[in-house]
Amino acid sequence: MQQQKTVVTPNLPQSSSTTAIKVRGLHKHYGNLAAVRGIDLNVNKGEMFGLIGPDGAGKTSTFHILGGVMEATAGEVQIFNQLARDARLITGYLTQQFSLYLDLSIDENLRYAAGLRQVADDLLRERRNKYLKLMNLERFGDRLVGQLSGGMKQKLALCCALVSQPEILLLDEPTTGVDPVSRREFWDLLGELSAEGMTIVVATPYLDEAERCHRVALMYSGQIHEIGTPKELRTNLGLHRLELRTANLQATEEILSQTDQTNIVDVQTFGDRLDVLVEDINSGEIQVREVLQQHQLPSPTIEHGEPTLENVFVTRLRQQGSAPQFFPFPRFRKRGQGDTKGIAIYAHNLNRVFGKFQAVKDVNVEVRYGEIFGLLGANGAGKTTTIKMLCGLLGASGGKISLGGETGNLRSADLRRRIGYMSQKFTLYDDLTILQNLEFYSGVYGVPRKLRREKIDWVIATCGLEGKANMITGQLPGGWKQRVAFGACVMHEPDILFLDEPTSGVDPLARRQFWKLINDFARNGTAILVTTHYLEEAEQCNRMSFMVAGETVAEGSPSSIKASQPGQLIEITVNQNQVASKILKQHFEPWRISIFADSLHIVIDHPEQEINQLTQLLEANQITINSLRPIPFSLEDSFIGIVQRSQ
C-alpha cells in the first residue's frame, strides 16, 4: 500500500489579544529521554483545543508544564501573559490519575479543593449547587468518593477543577472509563463552558470526542506534527473513505489488506462493515471490486464517506512507522472439537445482593466457544459484579452458573487454568518490572517452564517494549499497562477469556491491535466475554446485552439492536451548533440531542410532526439550517436511547 506524505499545517492564531496560552520551543527531558521536543502552540480564549496522540507521545508532560506543576527543560510557556506557575490560581487541572480523596465525601472533596483555590464560602455554596446539579450528583453530597462509580468520580473531579471558576481548564483524558451516557453529558457541559468563554485544552484517546474541539493538534514522538480544525485535518489527509458491506468480512479484509494496489491505503473492520481508505474514490471503488472478483468473493455494497479523525490519526502514525506490528500468538495447545461447539459461559436468573442493595437482578448470559459476547452498560449497571460471579471470584446470591462445563466448584485449580481474566482495575504489580510480572503470571497460570520464554517474548514484542522488559511497571503510561495486562492473561492459552474494559485509555492504533488479537483468539475457539465503554469497538462483538441498574434491557447482535430502535435519528447541520443544541434541549428531552463535530444528532419518535416542530423552533431563533437528513442509528445512539428510555 502506498504511503501518503504528511502535510504539516501549523495553524497558530496571530492576535495576541485573544491568546490564552502561548507555547514556544517547549522541551522536557527526563535524563536521556526527550519527552517533549520543541513544541510551538497558541490557544485562543474560549477555544476548545484537543491534543491527540499515541501513548508516550508527551501529552501528559505537556499538561504538567501548562498546569504549572512541572518545570520545562527549555522553552517559553505563558498563560494570559503570566508564567504557568504564577497562573495556577486561574488554571483548573484534571489529571489522568484521580486527584480525589476516597475516604472523604463528595462535599468534603469540594470544600478541600475550594480551600486550596481560596474560594469564599458563599461562592463555594453557589458553585457547589450549580456544578453538582449539572453532573446529577447533588443528591450524593455525603457519599464517600470510594463508593462512587468511575463515571461519578470523573464528574466530581471536574467539579473540583471548576469550583474556582478557572479561566483555563486542562483535561488529561477526562472520560477514560466513563460510560457513553456520562461521556455525552460531560462533553455537553464542556461545550457550554467554552461558549461562556472558558479556554479548554483536552487530551483524549477517543477521536469521536476530539471531533467536538474547535482545533486539534496531532502529537507524537514529543512533537506536534499537524494542527487544524477537524475538517482541515480530514481535508489535508487527501484520502477518501469507502464503506463496504459484505457477507464475508474476514476474507474481504484479508484480501484487501494484502493487495498491492497502490490506490488502497488502509482497511479496517467496523462491526458489519469495512472502512477502506483510497486515494481516488472512483478508481478506488473499481479496484476494490476487481480484486474481490479475482478472488471469487461476493461483490460488496459500497457507500462513499469522508475520512474520520481516527482515519487521520491512524494514517499519520503509520506514515511515521509507529503502527504496532502484529505477531502471531505462539500456540501449543490442540483443541478438541468439543471445545469449539459447546456453551462455555452460562448463567440463568443470576442475582447478587449487597445488604439491602440488589446489584444484579435475574441476568441471563450464554456464550459459546469461539464467540465474542459484549456485556455493556453505564457505570454502576452491574457489569463487573456479573463478571466476578461468572468467573468464580464472587459468590452469587441466586441463580445457576456453568463455566467451562463446571457447575459446582468455580474456584477449582483445574478450571482456573482454563480461564483468563483481565480486570477493570489494573492487576499487575507496579513495583515489579514488566519481566517479573510476566514471569509471575506465567507461573500462576501454569505455563510449562519450557514455553515461558517464548510466551513472555511474544507479550513484550506485541506491546512494543523490546529492550524495556526490566522497566518498573508503574512507570508505564496507562495504555501500555493495559497491553501488558492483556498479554499476561492470555499466555496460558485460555479456553475462556473475561476482559473488563481492556482498551480503556488505549490509543486508536493500539486499540486496533487489541481487537485483532481478540478476534484471533475467538477464531481459535476461545469464548470471550468483554465489557467496553467505547461502543464503536463493541461492534466487533458477535452478540451483546445492555444492562441498566442490574437488569438486562436489550440483547442481540449489533445490527439487530440498531435495527430495533424506535423513532428516527436525524442529522442537522446549522450555523450555530452550541446555541442550537441549547435551544432544542429546552423543548426535547436533553438526551435526544448531541453535538457531533459540525452537526447535531437528534432522536425523534414521530418524524412527521417533530421535524416541522424543530425546524420552526430553530428558524424562530435565527438559526440557519444548512442540511437535515435521516441517518442510521449507531450503536452508541442505540445504547443511550435504550438506557434513557428504560430509566
VOLUMKOL-904436 format. One record per residue (C-alpha): x, y, z. Coordinates in steps of 0.1 Angstrom, whole numbers, padded with zeros to 4 digits, always signed. Example, Ala and Ser with C-alpha at 12.3 -4.5 7.8 and 13.67 -1.06 7.14 Angstrom:
2
+0123-0045+0078
+0137-0011+0071
This chain:
647
+0000+0000+0000
+0013+0034-0009
+0024+0058+0019
+0010+0093+0020
+0032+0123+0027
+0023+0142+0058
+0012+0177+0053
+0021+0199+0083
-0001+0229+0088
+0010+0249+0118
-0022+0270+0124
-0011+0295+0150
-0035+0324+0156
-0018+0357+0152
-0038+0380+0175
-0021+0382+0210
-0052+0400+0224
-0072+0367+0222
-0043+0344+0230
-0049+0325+0263
-0020+0300+0261
+0013+0307+0243
+0040+0280+0240
+0073+0284+0222
+0101+0260+0218
+0090+0238+0247
+0113+0209+0257
+0111+0184+0286
+0138+0158+0293
+0139+0131+0319
+0176+0122+0320
+0184+0110+0284
+0147+0107+0275
+0133+0136+0255
+0096+0135+0262
+0088+0169+0246
+0109+0182+0217
+0103+0217+0207
+0065+0225+0208
+0050+0257+0194
+0014+0263+0202
-0012+0291+0206
-0047+0285+0221
-0073+0313+0219
-0095+0325+0247
-0128+0305+0248
-0114+0278+0225
-0118+0241+0230
-0084+0227+0219
-0077+0189+0215
-0043+0173+0219
-0043+0138+0205
-0015+0113+0201
-0005+0077+0209
+0006+0065+0244
+0040+0080+0253
+0037+0110+0228
+0044+0136+0255
+0009+0148+0261
+0009+0144+0299
+0043+0160+0303
+0030+0190+0283
-0001+0192+0306
+0021+0191+0337
+0041+0221+0324
+0009+0240+0313
-0006+0234+0348
+0025+0248+0365
+0033+0216+0384
+0064+0208+0365
+0093+0230+0351
+0102+0228+0314
+0137+0219+0304
+0137+0247+0279
+0112+0270+0261
+0085+0295+0270
+0050+0290+0284
+0026+0318+0291
-0009+0317+0305
-0026+0350+0299
+0009+0366+0298
+0019+0350+0331
+0043+0322+0337
+0024+0289+0341
+0035+0285+0377
+0021+0320+0385
-0012+0313+0368
-0021+0283+0388
-0050+0300+0406
-0067+0307+0373
-0059+0272+0359
-0081+0242+0366
-0063+0208+0360
-0080+0174+0358
-0051+0149+0358
-0051+0114+0342
-0050+0098+0377
-0078+0105+0401
-0070+0135+0423
-0097+0128+0448
-0097+0115+0484
-0116+0083+0485
-0122+0084+0523
-0138+0118+0521
-0173+0126+0509
-0183+0145+0477
-0188+0177+0497
-0156+0173+0517
-0136+0169+0485
-0152+0200+0471
-0145+0220+0502
-0109+0209+0502
-0105+0219+0465
-0121+0252+0472
-0099+0259+0502
-0068+0253+0481
-0081+0278+0455
-0091+0304+0481
-0128+0303+0471
-0150+0322+0496
-0177+0302+0514
-0207+0319+0497
-0192+0313+0463
-0185+0277+0472
-0221+0271+0481
-0233+0287+0449
-0209+0267+0427
-0214+0235+0446
-0251+0236+0438
-0245+0246+0402
-0220+0220+0393
-0233+0191+0413
-0267+0197+0397
-0252+0198+0362
-0234+0164+0370
-0265+0148+0386
-0246+0145+0418
-0265+0169+0440
-0283+0140+0459
-0250+0123+0469
-0231+0151+0487
-0225+0130+0518
-0215+0098+0499
-0178+0087+0503
-0159+0090+0470
-0146+0055+0474
-0182+0043+0469
-0188+0061+0436
-0186+0046+0401
-0158+0055+0378
-0180+0079+0358
-0192+0097+0390
-0156+0101+0402
-0147+0117+0369
-0177+0141+0371
-0167+0150+0407
-0131+0156+0397
-0143+0180+0371
-0165+0198+0397
-0134+0202+0419
-0115+0216+0389
-0143+0240+0382
-0151+0252+0417
-0126+0281+0414
-0142+0292+0381
-0108+0289+0363
-0101+0308+0331
-0080+0279+0318
-0092+0242+0321
-0067+0214+0314
-0082+0179+0310
-0059+0149+0305
-0081+0120+0292
-0111+0131+0314
-0135+0104+0301
-0114+0073+0303
-0135+0046+0320
-0167+0068+0317
-0198+0053+0302
-0213+0067+0269
-0242+0085+0287
-0219+0102+0311
-0194+0110+0283
-0221+0128+0263
-0232+0148+0294
-0195+0156+0301
-0188+0169+0266
-0221+0189+0265
-0210+0207+0297
-0176+0214+0282
-0193+0229+0252
-0213+0252+0274
-0182+0263+0294
-0163+0270+0262
-0193+0290+0249
-0192+0311+0281
-0155+0320+0274
-0135+0294+0293
-0104+0281+0275
-0102+0243+0275
-0073+0221+0265
-0082+0184+0264
-0063+0152+0256
-0084+0121+0247
-0078+0087+0231
-0114+0088+0218
-0114+0106+0185
-0152+0110+0182
-0147+0133+0212
-0119+0152+0196
-0143+0160+0167
-0161+0184+0191
-0130+0206+0195
-0125+0238+0176
-0090+0228+0167
-0069+0197+0172
-0031+0191+0174
-0017+0157+0164
+0013+0149+0187
+0037+0120+0186
+0074+0114+0195
+0073+0146+0216
+0064+0169+0187
+0033+0184+0173
+0031+0175+0136
-0002+0190+0125
-0027+0215+0138
-0061+0225+0124
-0098+0222+0127
-0111+0186+0125
-0123+0194+0090
-0089+0208+0079
-0071+0177+0092
-0095+0154+0073
-0091+0175+0041
-0053+0176+0044
-0053+0138+0046
-0061+0138+0008
-0079+0104+0010
-0115+0092+0006
-0134+0065+0026
-0154+0036+0012
-0178+0018+0034
-0181-0019+0023
-0208-0042+0035
-0205-0079+0026
-0214-0113+0040
-0177-0123+0042
-0160-0095+0061
-0130-0115+0073
-0119-0128+0039
-0126-0095+0023
-0104-0077+0049
-0076-0101+0044
-0076-0099+0006
-0078-0061+0005
-0051-0057+0032
-0027-0079+0013
-0033-0064-0022
-0005-0044-0038
-0030-0020-0054
-0014+0014-0048
-0048+0032-0045
-0058+0013-0013
-0042+0029+0017
-0059+0013+0047
-0085-0014+0055
-0103-0017+0089
-0132-0038+0102
-0161-0020+0119
-0188-0044+0130
-0208-0052+0100
-0187-0032+0075
-0152-0025+0063
-0137+0010+0060
-0113+0013+0031
-0092+0045+0025
-0084+0052-0011
-0065+0080-0029
-0092+0084-0057
-0127+0075-0048
-0139+0063-0082
-0109+0043-0093
-0106+0030-0057
-0141+0015-0058
-0133-0001-0092
-0101-0016-0079
-0118-0030-0048
-0145-0047-0069
-0119-0061-0093
-0097-0075-0065
-0127-0092-0049
-0139-0106-0082
-0105-0121-0089
-0106-0140-0056
-0142-0151-0062
-0156-0131-0033
-0191-0116-0035
-0194-0081-0047
-0200-0058-0017
-0224-0029-0012
-0202+0003-0013
-0211+0037+0000
-0189+0069-0001
-0180+0088+0030
-0154+0114+0042
-0125+0103+0063
-0129+0104+0101
-0105+0120+0125
-0095+0085+0136
-0085+0078+0099
-0063+0108+0101
-0047+0097+0133
-0040+0061+0122
-0028+0070+0087
-0004+0097+0100
+0011+0074+0126
+0015+0046+0101
+0034+0070+0078
+0058+0076+0107
+0063+0039+0112
+0045+0040+0145
+0020+0013+0138
+0024-0017+0162
+0035-0049+0144
+0012-0079+0147
+0029-0110+0160
+0011-0143+0157
+0004-0159+0191
+0027-0189+0198
+0001-0216+0203
+0010-0251+0217
-0024-0265+0227
-0045-0285+0204
-0083-0280+0210
-0107-0309+0205
-0140-0305+0185
-0160-0303+0217
-0141-0271+0227
-0154-0251+0198
-0191-0261+0198
-0205-0261+0233
-0216-0234+0257
-0186-0220+0276
-0203-0195+0299
-0239-0199+0311
-0259-0181+0337
-0297-0183+0344
-0315-0158+0367
-0283-0146+0382
-0287-0124+0413
-0264-0106+0437
-0274-0087+0468
-0251-0065+0490
-0270-0059+0522
-0303-0042+0511
-0290-0033+0476
-0296-0057+0447
-0267-0051+0423
-0277-0079+0397
-0313-0089+0390
-0322-0121+0371
-0295-0118+0345
-0291-0145+0318
-0259-0150+0298
-0249-0176+0273
-0215-0175+0255
-0203-0203+0231
-0167-0212+0224
-0153-0191+0195
-0178-0163+0203
-0172-0127+0214
-0200-0115+0237
-0203-0079+0249
-0217-0070+0283
-0224-0033+0281
-0239-0008+0305
-0235+0025+0322
-0212+0029+0353
-0228+0011+0382
-0250-0011+0360
-0237-0043+0375
-0213-0055+0347
-0182-0060+0369
-0202-0077+0396
-0217-0101+0370
-0182-0109+0356
-0169-0116+0391
-0197-0141+0397
-0193-0158+0363
-0157-0165+0368
-0160-0175+0405
-0144-0145+0422
-0177-0136+0439
-0205-0158+0451
-0239-0154+0436
-0269-0147+0458
-0291-0167+0435
-0293-0183+0400
-0274-0210+0381
-0239-0207+0367
-0220-0231+0344
-0184-0222+0335
-0164-0245+0311
-0189-0273+0319
-0183-0269+0357
-0213-0261+0378
-0200-0268+0412
-0166-0255+0423
-0159-0225+0401
-0127-0219+0420
-0110-0252+0413
-0074-0251+0402
-0081-0271+0370
-0109-0246+0359
-0088-0216+0368
-0060-0227+0344
-0086-0227+0316
-0097-0191+0323
-0080-0157+0316
-0092-0126+0334
-0082-0090+0328
-0099-0069+0354
-0111-0033+0351
-0086-0023+0378
-0051-0028+0366
-0039-0062+0382
-0002-0061+0376
+0023-0051+0404
+0035-0016+0399
+0067-0022+0419
+0078-0052+0399
+0094-0050+0364
+0075-0059+0333
+0095-0092+0331
+0089-0100+0368
+0052-0095+0363
+0050-0118+0333
+0072-0145+0350
+0048-0143+0380
+0017-0147+0359
+0031-0175+0337
+0037-0194+0369
+0003-0186+0384
-0014-0198+0352
+0007-0229+0350
+0025-0222+0317
+0051-0250+0313
+0086-0237+0320
+0099-0247+0286
+0073-0225+0270
+0075-0194+0292
+0104-0176+0275
+0086-0177+0241
+0053-0166+0256
+0069-0137+0275
+0089-0126+0244
+0056-0126+0225
+0040-0103+0251
+0069-0079+0251
+0071-0078+0213
+0034-0073+0209
+0035-0044+0234
+0064-0028+0215
+0085-0030+0247
+0116-0048+0233
+0146-0037+0254
+0124-0024+0282
+0115-0056+0299
+0133-0045+0331
+0114-0012+0333
+0093-0009+0365
+0057-0015+0355
+0045+0016+0375
+0065+0038+0351
+0044+0028+0320
+0017+0050+0306
-0018+0036+0312
-0023+0024+0276
+0009+0003+0277
+0000-0011+0311
-0033-0023+0295
-0013-0041+0267
+0009-0059+0292
-0021-0069+0313
-0038-0084+0283
-0006-0103+0274
-0003-0117+0309
-0039-0130+0310
-0036-0150+0277
-0001-0165+0279
-0016-0198+0291
-0040-0201+0260
-0073-0199+0280
-0105-0216+0268
-0125-0187+0283
-0114-0151+0285
-0130-0123+0306
-0120-0088+0295
-0133-0060+0317
-0127-0027+0297
-0095-0039+0282
-0089-0009+0260
-0097+0018+0285
-0073+0047+0278
-0056+0029+0249
-0049+0050+0217
-0066+0040+0184
-0037+0022+0169
-0032+0000+0199
-0069-0005+0201
-0069-0019+0166
-0041-0043+0176
-0061-0054+0208
-0091-0063+0187
-0070-0081+0161
-0057-0103+0189
-0091-0107+0205
-0106-0118+0171
-0076-0142+0166
-0083-0159+0200
-0120-0162+0191
-0113-0177+0157
-0091-0203+0175
-0120-0214+0198
-0117-0191+0229
-0150-0179+0244
-0147-0142+0251
-0168-0120+0273
-0159-0083+0271
-0171-0050+0285
-0163-0017+0269
-0175+0019+0271
-0162+0026+0235
-0192+0014+0215
-0176+0017+0181
-0154-0012+0191
-0183-0031+0207
-0194-0036+0171
-0168-0063+0170
-0189-0085+0192
-0210-0113+0178
-0237-0107+0203
-0242-0084+0233
-0265-0074+0261
-0272-0040+0277
-0275-0038+0315
-0293-0010+0334
-0295-0010+0372
-0285-0046+0374
-0310-0059+0348
-0307-0069+0311
-0327-0044+0290
-0317-0055+0254
-0298-0084+0238
-0288-0094+0203
-0263-0088+0175
-0251-0052+0170
-0271-0050+0137
-0303-0063+0153
-0301-0039+0183
-0296-0009+0160
-0324-0020+0137
-0348-0024+0167
-0346+0013+0178
-0379+0032+0178
-0382+0066+0160
-0356+0081+0137
-0321+0096+0141
-0318+0130+0123
-0286+0148+0115
-0288+0186+0112
-0260+0210+0103
-0266+0246+0114
-0246+0278+0116
-0245+0278+0155
-0242+0243+0168
-0239+0251+0206
-0268+0276+0205
-0290+0253+0186
-0283+0224+0209
-0292+0245+0240
-0325+0257+0224
-0335+0222+0213
-0328+0208+0248
-0353+0232+0263
-0381+0217+0241
-0370+0180+0238
-0355+0156+0264
-0318+0165+0266
-0306+0130+0259
-0321+0132+0224
-0297+0159+0213
-0260+0156+0209
-0232+0176+0192
-0211+0156+0167
-0183+0176+0151
-0201+0202+0129
-0235+0186+0132
-0263+0177+0156
-0278+0143+0161
-0315+0143+0172
-0336+0113+0181
-0373+0118+0174
-0402+0094+0179
-0427+0110+0155
-0408+0123+0124
-0439+0136+0107
-0447+0161+0134
-0414+0167+0151
-0392+0176+0121
-0415+0205+0114
-0415+0215+0150
-0377+0215+0154
-0371+0234+0121
-0396+0261+0131
-0381+0263+0165
-0346+0269+0151
-0357+0293+0124
-0376+0313+0151
-0343+0317+0169
-0324+0329+0138
-0306+0296+0135
-0298+0287+0098
-0303+0251+0089
-0278+0241+0062
-0289+0204+0059
-0313+0179+0075
-0313+0142+0068
-0322+0109+0085
-0292+0087+0093
-0289+0051+0107
-0286+0046+0144
-0251+0040+0156
-0246+0015+0185
-0238+0044+0208
-0270+0062+0198
-0289+0029+0204
-0272+0024+0238
-0281+0059+0250
-0317+0056+0238
-0322+0022+0254
-0307+0033+0287
-0326+0066+0289
-0359+0051+0279
-0355+0023+0305
-0350+0049+0332
